[in-house]
Amino acid sequence: MSLAIEASNVTGDRAKIVVRRTVFRRGGLFDSGQYSDTFDMTLRREEGAWKVADSDRYWADCWESSKGCP
C-alpha cells in the first residue's frame, strides 16, 4: 500500500488534506492488481509539529492523546 497527498489547504494552525491510498495485490488475468481511493484528513499544528486531528480512515485513538501515539 502507498499513501500520497493529493491536495492540501492550510489555514493558520489547521490543514485539510486529501490522501490517495493505492493498494497493490496479486492480480489475475484481467486485473491490474491495484486499486486507489481517496480520503480526507484534518491536521493541527501543536508546538511546531503537525498532528492528525481527524480522518475519514485510519483513525487511532492515541492521536487525540496529549502523549501521541507510540
N, CA, C and O atoms as a Tripos MOL2 file, in Angstrom:
@<TRIPOS>MOLECULE
protein
  280   279    70     0     0
PROTEIN
NO_CHARGES

@<TRIPOS>ATOM
      1 N           0.8530   -1.1650    0.0000 N.3       1 MET1
      2 CA          0.0000    0.0000    0.0000 C.3       1 MET1
      3 C           0.9000    1.2290    0.0000 C.2       1 MET1
      4 O           1.9840    1.2220    0.5840 O.2       1 MET1
      5 N           0.4410    2.2670   -0.6550 N.am      2 SER2
      6 CA          1.1400    3.5410   -0.6070 C.3       2 SER2
      7 C           0.1260    4.6440   -0.3300 C.2       2 SER2
      8 O          -1.0400    4.5420   -0.7090 O.2       2 SER2
      9 N           0.5840    5.6930    0.3330 N.am      3 LEU3
     10 CA         -0.2330    6.8660    0.6350 C.3       3 LEU3
     11 C           0.4660    8.0840    0.0460 C.2       3 LEU3
     12 O           1.6850    8.2260    0.1520 O.2       3 LEU3
     13 N          -0.3210    8.9660   -0.5790 N.am      4 ALA4
     14 CA          0.2380   10.1880   -1.1580 C.3       4 ALA4
     15 C          -0.7440   11.3280   -0.9400 C.2       4 ALA4
     16 O          -1.9560   11.1330   -1.0260 O.2       4 ALA4
     17 N          -0.2260   12.5130   -0.6590 N.am      5 ILE5
     18 CA         -1.0780   13.6920   -0.5020 C.3       5 ILE5
     19 C          -1.4440   14.2100   -1.8780 C.2       5 ILE5
     20 O          -0.5730   14.5280   -2.6870 O.2       5 ILE5
     21 N          -2.7380   14.2910   -2.1380 N.am      6 GLU6
     22 CA         -3.2530   14.7700   -3.4240 C.3       6 GLU6
     23 C          -3.4640   16.2840   -3.4110 C.2       6 GLU6
     24 O          -3.1960   16.9600   -4.4040 O.2       6 GLU6
     25 N          -3.9450   16.8140   -2.2810 N.am      7 ALA7
     26 CA         -4.2300   18.2470   -2.1830 C.3       7 ALA7
     27 C          -4.1420   18.6630   -0.7210 C.2       7 ALA7
     28 O          -4.3240   17.8430    0.1790 O.2       7 ALA7
     29 N          -3.8620   19.9400   -0.4950 N.am      8 SER8
     30 CA         -3.8180   20.4560    0.8810 C.3       8 SER8
     31 C          -4.3050   21.8970    0.9080 C.2       8 SER8
     32 O          -4.1690   22.6400   -0.0630 O.2       8 SER8
     33 N          -4.8750   22.2680    2.0440 N.am      9 ASN9
     34 CA         -5.3520   23.6280    2.2610 C.3       9 ASN9
     35 C          -5.0150   23.9830    3.7050 C.2       9 ASN9
     36 O          -5.6170   23.4520    4.6390 O.2       9 ASN9
     37 N          -4.0500   24.8820    3.8820 N.am     10 VAL10
     38 CA         -3.5840   25.2610    5.2130 C.3      10 VAL10
     39 C          -4.1580   26.6150    5.5850 C.2      10 VAL10
     40 O          -4.0530   27.5750    4.8220 O.2      10 VAL10
     41 N          -4.7650   26.6870    6.7640 N.am     11 THR11
     42 CA         -5.2920   27.9360    7.3040 C.3      11 THR11
     43 C          -4.8150   28.0410    8.7520 C.2      11 THR11
     44 O          -5.3370   27.3620    9.6360 O.2      11 THR11
     45 N          -3.8270   28.8920    8.9850 N.am     12 GLY12
     46 CA         -3.2900   29.0430   10.3340 C.3      12 GLY12
     47 C          -2.6600   27.7530   10.8230 C.2      12 GLY12
     48 O          -1.7460   27.2170   10.1970 O.2      12 GLY12
     49 N          -3.1640   27.2530   11.9610 N.am     13 ASP13
     50 CA         -2.6350   26.0340   12.5680 C.3      13 ASP13
     51 C          -3.4570   24.7990   12.2230 C.2      13 ASP13
     52 O          -3.3500   23.7760   12.9010 O.2      13 ASP13
     53 N          -4.2860   24.8820   11.1630 N.am     14 ARG14
     54 CA         -5.0830   23.7320   10.7260 C.3      14 ARG14
     55 C          -4.8400   23.4980    9.2410 C.2      14 ARG14
     56 O          -4.6260   24.4310    8.4680 O.2      14 ARG14
     57 N          -4.8810   22.2400    8.8740 N.am     15 ALA15
     58 CA         -4.7180   21.8790    7.4680 C.3      15 ALA15
     59 C          -5.7010   20.7680    7.1260 C.2      15 ALA15
     60 O          -5.9010   19.8340    7.9030 O.2      15 ALA15
     61 N          -6.3020   20.8840    5.9630 N.am     16 LYS16
     62 CA         -7.1490   19.8190    5.4350 C.3      16 LYS16
     63 C          -6.4130   19.2370    4.2480 C.2      16 LYS16
     64 O          -5.9880   19.9710    3.3550 O.2      16 LYS16
     65 N          -6.2580   17.9130    4.2310 N.am     17 ILE17
     66 CA         -5.5560   17.2700    3.1320 C.3      17 ILE17
     67 C          -6.3990   16.1340    2.5500 C.2      17 ILE17
     68 O          -7.2160   15.5210    3.2370 O.2      17 ILE17
     69 N          -6.1730   15.8800    1.2810 N.am     18 VAL18
     70 CA         -6.7890   14.7380    0.5960 C.3      18 VAL18
     71 C          -5.6710   13.7370    0.3620 C.2      18 VAL18
     72 O          -4.6480   14.0730   -0.2340 O.2      18 VAL18
     73 N          -5.8600   12.5150    0.8250 N.am     19 VAL19
     74 CA         -4.8500   11.4690    0.7200 C.3      19 VAL19
     75 C          -5.3160   10.4160   -0.2860 C.2      19 VAL19
     76 O          -6.4620    9.9700   -0.2390 O.2      19 VAL19
     77 N          -4.4320   10.0290   -1.1850 N.am     20 ARG20
     78 CA         -4.7220    8.9270   -2.1230 C.3      20 ARG20
     79 C          -4.0540    7.6720   -1.5840 C.2      20 ARG20
     80 O          -2.8500    7.6500   -1.3310 O.2      20 ARG20
     81 N          -4.8650    6.6210   -1.4110 N.am     21 ARG21
     82 CA         -4.3620    5.3220   -0.9760 C.3      21 ARG21
     83 C          -4.3860    4.3880   -2.1860 C.2      21 ARG21
     84 O          -5.4140    4.2370   -2.8470 O.2      21 ARG21
     85 N          -3.2510    3.7690   -2.4640 N.am     22 THR22
     86 CA         -3.1760    2.7780   -3.5270 C.3      22 THR22
     87 C          -2.7790    1.4490   -2.8990 C.2      22 THR22
     88 O          -1.7750    1.3540   -2.1930 O.2      22 THR22
     89 N          -3.5840    0.4270   -3.1670 N.am     23 VAL23
     90 CA         -3.3490   -0.9100   -2.6270 C.3      23 VAL23
     91 C          -2.8780   -1.8020   -3.7700 C.2      23 VAL23
     92 O          -3.4790   -1.8220   -4.8440 O.2      23 VAL23
     93 N          -1.7970   -2.5400   -3.5270 N.am     24 PHE24
     94 CA         -1.2350   -3.4420   -4.5170 C.3      24 PHE24
     95 C          -1.4420   -4.8800   -4.0510 C.2      24 PHE24
     96 O          -1.2150   -5.1990   -2.8840 O.2      24 PHE24
     97 N          -1.8720   -5.7380   -4.9620 N.am     25 ARG25
     98 CA         -2.0450   -7.1520   -4.6540 C.3      25 ARG25
     99 C          -1.8240   -7.9480   -5.9310 C.2      25 ARG25
    100 O          -1.7420   -7.3900   -7.0260 O.2      25 ARG25
    101 N          -1.7330   -9.2240   -5.7720 N.am     26 ARG26
    102 CA         -1.5470  -10.0730   -6.9470 C.3      26 ARG26
    103 C          -2.7830  -10.0010   -7.8220 C.2      26 ARG26
    104 O          -3.8920  -10.2520   -7.3500 O.2      26 ARG26
    105 N          -2.6110   -9.6700   -9.0630 N.am     27 GLY27
    106 CA         -3.7250   -9.5280   -9.9910 C.3      27 GLY27
    107 C          -3.9500  -10.7920  -10.8100 C.2      27 GLY27
    108 O          -3.0660  -11.6390  -10.9420 O.2      27 GLY27
    109 N          -5.1340  -10.8920  -11.3440 N.am     28 GLY28
    110 CA         -5.4630  -12.0060  -12.2120 C.3      28 GLY28
    111 C          -5.2200  -11.6400  -13.6690 C.2      28 GLY28
    112 O          -4.5730  -10.6370  -13.9700 O.2      28 GLY28
    113 N          -5.7390  -12.4530  -14.5550 N.am     29 LEU29
    114 CA         -5.5280  -12.2630  -15.9810 C.3      29 LEU29
    115 C          -6.0200  -10.8970  -16.4610 C.2      29 LEU29
    116 O          -5.3460  -10.2410  -17.2540 O.2      29 LEU29
    117 N          -7.1940  -10.4640  -15.9840 N.am     30 PHE30
    118 CA         -7.7620   -9.1770  -16.4110 C.3      30 PHE30
    119 C          -7.8140   -8.1730  -15.2600 C.2      30 PHE30
    120 O          -8.6330   -7.2540  -15.2720 O.2      30 PHE30
    121 N          -6.9560   -8.3450  -14.2840 N.am     31 ASP31
    122 CA         -6.9400   -7.4930  -13.0970 C.3      31 ASP31
    123 C          -5.5630   -6.8500  -12.9840 C.2      31 ASP31
    124 O          -4.5460   -7.5380  -13.0710 O.2      31 ASP31
    125 N          -5.5270   -5.5370  -12.7930 N.am     32 SER32
    126 CA         -4.2440   -4.8360  -12.7120 C.3      32 SER32
    127 C          -3.5070   -5.1420  -11.4140 C.2      32 SER32
    128 O          -2.2980   -4.9280  -11.3230 O.2      32 SER32
    129 N          -4.2200   -5.6400  -10.4140 N.am     33 GLY33
    130 CA         -3.5820   -5.9420   -9.1410 C.3      33 GLY33
    131 C          -3.4710   -4.7380   -8.2280 C.2      33 GLY33
    132 O          -2.8290   -4.8200   -7.1800 O.2      33 GLY33
    133 N          -4.0750   -3.6330   -8.5950 N.am     34 GLN34
    134 CA         -4.0520   -2.4660   -7.7190 C.3      34 GLN34
    135 C          -5.3550   -1.6930   -7.8340 C.2      34 GLN34
    136 O          -6.0540   -1.7600   -8.8440 O.2      34 GLN34
    137 N          -5.6650   -0.9530   -6.7660 N.am     35 TYR35
    138 CA         -6.8040   -0.0370   -6.8050 C.3      35 TYR35
    139 C          -6.4940    1.1580   -5.9200 C.2      35 TYR35
    140 O          -5.6870    1.0670   -4.9940 O.2      35 TYR35
    141 N          -7.1350    2.2670   -6.2080 N.am     36 SER36
    142 CA         -6.8890    3.5120   -5.4690 C.3      36 SER36
    143 C          -8.1990    4.1320   -5.0300 C.2      36 SER36
    144 O          -9.2360    3.9560   -5.6690 O.2      36 SER36
    145 N          -8.1330    4.8630   -3.9250 N.am     37 ASP37
    146 CA         -9.2480    5.6760   -3.4690 C.3      37 ASP37
    147 C          -8.6730    6.8510   -2.6820 C.2      37 ASP37
    148 O          -7.4770    6.8760   -2.3940 O.2      37 ASP37
    149 N          -9.5090    7.8140   -2.3360 N.am     38 THR38
    150 CA         -9.0500    8.9810   -1.5800 C.3      38 THR38
    151 C          -9.8640    9.1310   -0.3090 C.2      38 THR38
    152 O         -10.9890    8.6410   -0.2090 O.2      38 THR38
    153 N          -9.2740    9.8200    0.6610 N.am     39 PHE39
    154 CA         -9.9700   10.1520    1.9010 C.3      39 PHE39
    155 C          -9.3980   11.4510    2.4440 C.2      39 PHE39
    156 O          -8.3030   11.8640    2.0610 O.2      39 PHE39
    157 N         -10.1450   12.0960    3.3420 N.am     40 ASP40
    158 CA         -9.7640   13.3900    3.9100 C.3      40 ASP40
    159 C          -9.1630   13.2290    5.3000 C.2      40 ASP40
    160 O          -9.5570   12.3500    6.0670 O.2      40 ASP40
    161 N          -8.2060   14.0910    5.6080 N.am     41 MET41
    162 CA         -7.6280   14.1780    6.9490 C.3      41 MET41
    163 C          -7.5610   15.6560    7.3390 C.2      41 MET41
    164 O          -7.3780   16.5280    6.4900 O.2      41 MET41
    165 N          -7.7110   15.9160    8.6260 N.am     42 THR42
    166 CA         -7.5190   17.2540    9.1810 C.3      42 THR42
    167 C          -6.3380   17.1810   10.1340 C.2      42 THR42
    168 O          -6.2790   16.3060   10.9980 O.2      42 THR42
    169 N          -5.4000   18.1030    9.9730 N.am     43 LEU43
    170 CA         -4.2110   18.1710   10.8290 C.3      43 LEU43
    171 C          -4.2560   19.4570   11.6370 C.2      43 LEU43
    172 O          -4.8800   20.4350   11.2260 O.2      43 LEU43
    173 N          -3.5950   19.4520   12.7860 N.am     44 ARG44
    174 CA         -3.4370   20.6870   13.5660 C.3      44 ARG44
    175 C          -1.9680   20.7880   13.9780 C.2      44 ARG44
    176 O          -1.3070   19.7820   14.2350 O.2      44 ARG44
    177 N          -1.4750   22.0340   14.0320 N.am     45 ARG45
    178 CA         -0.0900   22.2680   14.4110 C.3      45 ARG45
    179 C          -0.0420   22.5460   15.9090 C.2      45 ARG45
    180 O          -0.6940   23.4630   16.4090 O.2      45 ARG45
    181 N           0.7450   21.7360   16.6130 N.am     46 GLU46
    182 CA          0.9310   21.9030   18.0520 C.3      46 GLU46
    183 C           2.4190   21.9530   18.3390 C.2      46 GLU46
    184 O           3.1520   21.0200   18.0090 O.2      46 GLU46
    185 N           2.8630   23.0270   18.9470 N.am     47 GLU47
    186 CA          4.2660   23.2030   19.3100 C.3      47 GLU47
    187 C           5.1840   22.9550   18.1180 C.2      47 GLU47
    188 O           6.2480   22.3500   18.2510 O.2      47 GLU47
    189 N           4.7490   23.4380   16.9380 N.am     48 GLY48
    190 CA          5.5660   23.3450   15.7370 C.3      48 GLY48
    191 C           5.4730   22.0390   14.9690 C.2      48 GLY48
    192 O           6.0890   21.9100   13.9110 O.2      48 GLY48
    193 N           4.7090   21.0530   15.4750 N.am     49 ALA49
    194 CA          4.5800   19.7600   14.7900 C.3      49 ALA49
    195 C           3.1390   19.5500   14.3320 C.2      49 ALA49
    196 O           2.2000   19.8880   15.0540 O.2      49 ALA49
    197 N           2.9640   18.9910   13.1300 N.am     50 TRP50
    198 CA          1.6330   18.6940   12.6260 C.3      50 TRP50
    199 C           1.1660   17.3560   13.1770 C.2      50 TRP50
    200 O           1.9000   16.3690   13.1420 O.2      50 TRP50
    201 N          -0.0780   17.3310   13.6920 N.am     51 LYS51
    202 CA         -0.6640   16.1140   14.2580 C.3      51 LYS51
    203 C          -2.0400   15.8920   13.6490 C.2      51 LYS51
    204 O          -2.7390   16.8480   13.3130 O.2      51 LYS51
    205 N          -2.4230   14.6360   13.5070 N.am     52 VAL52
    206 CA         -3.7280   14.3000   12.9410 C.3      52 VAL52
    207 C          -4.8140   14.6320   13.9590 C.2      52 VAL52
    208 O          -4.7660   14.1840   15.1040 O.2      52 VAL52
    209 N          -5.7950   15.4240   13.5240 N.am     53 ALA53
    210 CA         -6.9230   15.7850   14.3860 C.3      53 ALA53
    211 C          -8.1600   14.9610   14.0420 C.2      53 ALA53
    212 O          -8.9680   14.6580   14.9200 O.2      53 ALA53
    213 N          -8.3120   14.5970   12.7630 N.am     54 ASP54
    214 CA         -9.4810   13.8400   12.3260 C.3      54 ASP54
    215 C          -9.1350   13.1750   11.0030 C.2      54 ASP54
    216 O          -8.3030   13.6700   10.2420 O.2      54 ASP54
    217 N          -9.7830   12.0450   10.7410 N.am     55 SER55
    218 CA         -9.5420   11.3310    9.4990 C.3      55 SER55
    219 C         -10.7610   10.5010    9.1330 C.2      55 SER55
    220 O         -11.4060    9.9050    9.9950 O.2      55 SER55
    221 N         -11.0680   10.4710    7.8290 N.am     56 ASP56
    222 CA        -12.1540    9.6090    7.3610 C.3      56 ASP56
    223 C         -11.7910    8.1380    7.5130 C.2      56 ASP56
    224 O         -12.6690    7.2890    7.6690 O.2      56 ASP56
    225 N         -10.4890    7.8360    7.4670 N.am     57 ARG57
    226 CA         -9.9800    6.4680    7.6060 C.3      57 ARG57
    227 C          -8.7120    6.4910    8.4420 C.2      57 ARG57
    228 O          -8.1420    7.5520    8.6960 O.2      57 ARG57
    229 N          -8.2840    5.3320    8.8590 N.am     58 TYR58
    230 CA         -7.0340    5.1700    9.5910 C.3      58 TYR58
    231 C          -7.0110    5.9590   10.9030 C.2      58 TYR58
    232 O          -6.0020    6.5790   11.2410 O.2      58 TYR58
    233 N          -8.1070    5.9330   11.6250 N.am     59 TRP59
    234 CA         -8.1620    6.6570   12.8880 C.3      59 TRP59
    235 C          -7.5470    5.8310   14.0050 C.2      59 TRP59
    236 O          -7.7630    4.6210   14.0760 O.2      59 TRP59
    237 N          -6.7950    6.4640   14.8600 N.am     60 ALA60
    238 CA         -6.2280    5.8320   16.0520 C.3      60 ALA60
    239 C          -6.5390    6.7300   17.2420 C.2      60 ALA60
    240 O          -6.3000    7.9360   17.1860 O.2      60 ALA60
    241 N          -7.0690    6.1550   18.3190 N.am     61 ASP61
    242 CA         -7.4320    6.9440   19.4900 C.3      61 ASP61
    243 C          -6.2560    7.6960   20.0850 C.2      61 ASP61
    244 O          -6.4450    8.7540   20.6840 O.2      61 ASP61
    245 N          -5.0420    7.1750   19.9330 N.am     62 CYS62
    246 CA         -3.8870    7.8480   20.5290 C.3      62 CYS62
    247 C          -3.6080    9.1870   19.8580 C.2      62 CYS62
    248 O          -2.8860   10.0040   20.4290 O.2      62 CYS62
    249 N          -4.1550    9.4490   18.6570 N.am     63 TRP63
    250 CA         -3.9460   10.7390   18.0220 C.3      63 TRP63
    251 C          -4.5480   11.8560   18.8570 C.2      63 TRP63
    252 O          -4.0790   12.9920   18.7920 O.2      63 TRP63
    253 N          -5.5860   11.5530   19.6460 N.am     64 GLU64
    254 CA         -6.2190   12.5580   20.4920 C.3      64 GLU64
    255 C          -5.5160   12.7110   21.8350 C.2      64 GLU64
    256 O          -5.7530   13.6810   22.5540 O.2      64 GLU64
    257 N          -4.6700   11.7770   22.1690 N.am     65 SER65
    258 CA         -3.9590   11.7930   23.4350 C.3      65 SER65
    259 C          -2.8830   12.8690   23.4390 C.2      65 SER65
    260 O          -2.2420   13.1180   22.4180 O.2      65 SER65
    261 N          -2.6870   13.5060   24.5880 N.am     66 SER66
    262 CA         -1.6360   14.5230   24.6770 C.3      66 SER66
    263 C          -0.2470   13.9030   24.5270 C.2      66 SER66
    264 O           0.7070   14.6010   24.1850 O.2      66 SER66
    265 N          -0.1260   12.6000   24.7800 N.am     67 LYS67
    266 CA          1.1510   11.9110   24.6280 C.3      67 LYS67
    267 C           1.4000   11.4500   23.2010 C.2      67 LYS67
    268 O           2.5270   11.0960   22.8540 O.2      67 LYS67
    269 N           0.3610   11.4510   22.3670 N.am     68 GLY68
    270 CA          0.5160   10.9940   20.9850 C.3      68 GLY68
    271 C           0.5700    9.4820   20.9100 C.2      68 GLY68
    272 O           0.2980    8.7910   21.8920 O.2      68 GLY68
    273 N           0.9200    8.9730   19.7430 N.am     69 CYS69
    274 CA          0.9980    7.5270   19.5070 C.3      69 CYS69
    275 C           2.4180    7.0450   19.7550 C.2      69 CYS69
    276 O           3.3790    7.7690   19.4930 O.2      69 CYS69
    277 N           2.5520    5.8130   20.2650 N.am     70 PRO70
    278 CA          3.9020    5.2670   20.4920 C.3      70 PRO70
    279 C           4.6310    5.0190   19.2000 C.2      70 PRO70
    280 O           5.7750    4.5630   19.2130 O.2      70 PRO70
@<TRIPOS>BOND
     1     1     2 1
     2     2     3 1
     3     3     4 2
     4     3     5 am
     5     5     6 1
     6     6     7 1
     7     7     8 2
     8     7     9 am
     9     9    10 1
    10    10    11 1
    11    11    12 2
    12    11    13 am
    13    13    14 1
    14    14    15 1
    15    15    16 2
    16    15    17 am
    17    17    18 1
    18    18    19 1
    19    19    20 2
    20    19    21 am
    21    21    22 1
    22    22    23 1
    23    23    24 2
    24    23    25 am
    25    25    26 1
    26    26    27 1
    27    27    28 2
    28    27    29 am
    29    29    30 1
    30    30    31 1
    31    31    32 2
    32    31    33 am
    33    33    34 1
    34    34    35 1
    35    35    36 2
    36    35    37 am
    37    37    38 1
    38    38    39 1
    39    39    40 2
    40    39    41 am
    41    41    42 1
    42    42    43 1
    43    43    44 2
    44    43    45 am
    45    45    46 1
    46    46    47 1
    47    47    48 2
    48    47    49 am
    49    49    50 1
    50    50    51 1
    51    51    52 2
    52    51    53 am
    53    53    54 1
    54    54    55 1
    55    55    56 2
    56    55    57 am
    57    57    58 1
    58    58    59 1
    59    59    60 2
    60    59    61 am
    61    61    62 1
    62    62    63 1
    63    63    64 2
    64    63    65 am
    65    65    66 1
    66    66    67 1
    67    67    68 2
    68    67    69 am
    69    69    70 1
    70    70    71 1
    71    71    72 2
    72    71    73 am
    73    73    74 1
    74    74    75 1
    75    75    76 2
    76    75    77 am
    77    77    78 1
    78    78    79 1
    79    79    80 2
    80    79    81 am
    81    81    82 1
    82    82    83 1
    83    83    84 2
    84    83    85 am
    85    85    86 1
    86    86    87 1
    87    87    88 2
    88    87    89 am
    89    89    90 1
    90    90    91 1
    91    91    92 2
    92    91    93 am
    93    93    94 1
    94    94    95 1
    95    95    96 2
    96    95    97 am
    97    97    98 1
    98    98    99 1
    99    99   100 2
   100    99   101 am
   101   101   102 1
   102   102   103 1
   103   103   104 2
   104   103   105 am
   105   105   106 1
   106   106   107 1
   107   107   108 2
   108   107   109 am
   109   109   110 1
   110   110   111 1
   111   111   112 2
   112   111   113 am
   113   113   114 1
   114   114   115 1
   115   115   116 2
   116   115   117 am
   117   117   118 1
   118   118   119 1
   119   119   120 2
   120   119   121 am
   121   121   122 1
   122   122   123 1
   123   123   124 2
   124   123   125 am
   125   125   126 1
   126   126   127 1
   127   127   128 2
   128   127   129 am
   129   129   130 1
   130   130   131 1
   131   131   132 2
   132   131   133 am
   133   133   134 1
   134   134   135 1
   135   135   136 2
   136   135   137 am
   137   137   138 1
   138   138   139 1
   139   139   140 2
   140   139   141 am
   141   141   142 1
   142   142   143 1
   143   143   144 2
   144   143   145 am
   145   145   146 1
   146   146   147 1
   147   147   148 2
   148   147   149 am
   149   149   150 1
   150   150   151 1
   151   151   152 2
   152   151   153 am
   153   153   154 1
   154   154   155 1
   155   155   156 2
   156   155   157 am
   157   157   158 1
   158   158   159 1
   159   159   160 2
   160   159   161 am
   161   161   162 1
   162   162   163 1
   163   163   164 2
   164   163   165 am
   165   165   166 1
   166   166   167 1
   167   167   168 2
   168   167   169 am
   169   169   170 1
   170   170   171 1
   171   171   172 2
   172   171   173 am
   173   173   174 1
   174   174   175 1
   175   175   176 2
   176   175   177 am
   177   177   178 1
   178   178   179 1
   179   179   180 2
   180   179   181 am
   181   181   182 1
   182   182   183 1
   183   183   184 2
   184   183   185 am
   185   185   186 1
   186   186   187 1
   187   187   188 2
   188   187   189 am
   189   189   190 1
   190   190   191 1
   191   191   192 2
   192   191   193 am
   193   193   194 1
   194   194   195 1
   195   195   196 2
   196   195   197 am
   197   197   198 1
   198   198   199 1
   199   199   200 2
   200   199   201 am
   201   201   202 1
   202   202   203 1
   203   203   204 2
   204   203   205 am
   205   205   206 1
   206   206   207 1
   207   207   208 2
   208   207   209 am
   209   209   210 1
   210   210   211 1
   211   211   212 2
   212   211   213 am
   213   213   214 1
   214   214   215 1
   215   215   216 2
   216   215   217 am
   217   217   218 1
   218   218   219 1
   219   219   220 2
   220   219   221 am
   221   221   222 1
   222   222   223 1
   223   223   224 2
   224   223   225 am
   225   225   226 1
   226   226   227 1
   227   227   228 2
   228   227   229 am
   229   229   230 1
   230   230   231 1
   231   231   232 2
   232   231   233 am
   233   233   234 1
   234   234   235 1
   235   235   236 2
   236   235   237 am
   237   237   238 1
   238   238   239 1
   239   239   240 2
   240   239   241 am
   241   241   242 1
   242   242   243 1
   243   243   244 2
   244   243   245 am
   245   245   246 1
   246   246   247 1
   247   247   248 2
   248   247   249 am
   249   249   250 1
   250   250   251 1
   251   251   252 2
   252   251   253 am
   253   253   254 1
   254   254   255 1
   255   255   256 2
   256   255   257 am
   257   257   258 1
   258   258   259 1
   259   259   260 2
   260   259   261 am
   261   261   262 1
   262   262   263 1
   263   263   264 2
   264   263   265 am
   265   265   266 1
   266   266   267 1
   267   267   268 2
   268   267   269 am
   269   269   270 1
   270   270   271 1
   271   271   272 2
   272   271   273 am
   273   273   274 1
   274   274   275 1
   275   275   276 2
   276   275   277 am
   277   277   278 1
   278   278   279 1
   279   279   280 2
@<TRIPOS>SUBSTRUCTURE
     1 MET1         2 RESIDUE 1 A MET
     2 SER2         6 RESIDUE 1 A SER
     3 LEU3        10 RESIDUE 1 A LEU
     4 ALA4        14 RESIDUE 1 A ALA
     5 ILE5        18 RESIDUE 1 A ILE
     6 GLU6        22 RESIDUE 1 A GLU
     7 ALA7        26 RESIDUE 1 A ALA
     8 SER8        30 RESIDUE 1 A SER
     9 ASN9        34 RESIDUE 1 A ASN
    10 VAL10       38 RESIDUE 1 A VAL
    11 THR11       42 RESIDUE 1 A THR
    12 GLY12       46 RESIDUE 1 A GLY
    13 ASP13       50 RESIDUE 1 A ASP
    14 ARG14       54 RESIDUE 1 A ARG
    15 ALA15       58 RESIDUE 1 A ALA
    16 LYS16       62 RESIDUE 1 A LYS
    17 ILE17       66 RESIDUE 1 A ILE
    18 VAL18       70 RESIDUE 1 A VAL
    19 VAL19       74 RESIDUE 1 A VAL
    20 ARG20       78 RESIDUE 1 A ARG
    21 ARG21       82 RESIDUE 1 A ARG
    22 THR22       86 RESIDUE 1 A THR
    23 VAL23       90 RESIDUE 1 A VAL
    24 PHE24       94 RESIDUE 1 A PHE
    25 ARG25       98 RESIDUE 1 A ARG
    26 ARG26      102 RESIDUE 1 A ARG
    27 GLY27      106 RESIDUE 1 A GLY
    28 GLY28      110 RESIDUE 1 A GLY
    29 LEU29      114 RESIDUE 1 A LEU
    30 PHE30      118 RESIDUE 1 A PHE
    31 ASP31      122 RESIDUE 1 A ASP
    32 SER32      126 RESIDUE 1 A SER
    33 GLY33      130 RESIDUE 1 A GLY
    34 GLN34      134 RESIDUE 1 A GLN
    35 TYR35      138 RESIDUE 1 A TYR
    36 SER36      142 RESIDUE 1 A SER
    37 ASP37      146 RESIDUE 1 A ASP
    38 THR38      150 RESIDUE 1 A THR
    39 PHE39      154 RESIDUE 1 A PHE
    40 ASP40      158 RESIDUE 1 A ASP
    41 MET41      162 RESIDUE 1 A MET
    42 THR42      166 RESIDUE 1 A THR
    43 LEU43      170 RESIDUE 1 A LEU
    44 ARG44      174 RESIDUE 1 A ARG
    45 ARG45      178 RESIDUE 1 A ARG
    46 GLU46      182 RESIDUE 1 A GLU
    47 GLU47      186 RESIDUE 1 A GLU
    48 GLY48      190 RESIDUE 1 A GLY
    49 ALA49      194 RESIDUE 1 A ALA
    50 TRP50      198 RESIDUE 1 A TRP
    51 LYS51      202 RESIDUE 1 A LYS
    52 VAL52      206 RESIDUE 1 A VAL
    53 ALA53      210 RESIDUE 1 A ALA
    54 ASP54      214 RESIDUE 1 A ASP
    55 SER55      218 RESIDUE 1 A SER
    56 ASP56      222 RESIDUE 1 A ASP
    57 ARG57      226 RESIDUE 1 A ARG
    58 TYR58      230 RESIDUE 1 A TYR
    59 TRP59      234 RESIDUE 1 A TRP
    60 ALA60      238 RESIDUE 1 A ALA
    61 ASP61      242 RESIDUE 1 A ASP
    62 CYS62      246 RESIDUE 1 A CYS
    63 TRP63      250 RESIDUE 1 A TRP
    64 GLU64      254 RESIDUE 1 A GLU
    65 SER65      258 RESIDUE 1 A SER
    66 SER66      262 RESIDUE 1 A SER
    67 LYS67      266 RESIDUE 1 A LYS
    68 GLY68      270 RESIDUE 1 A GLY
    69 CYS69      274 RESIDUE 1 A CYS
    70 PRO70      278 RESIDUE 1 A PRO
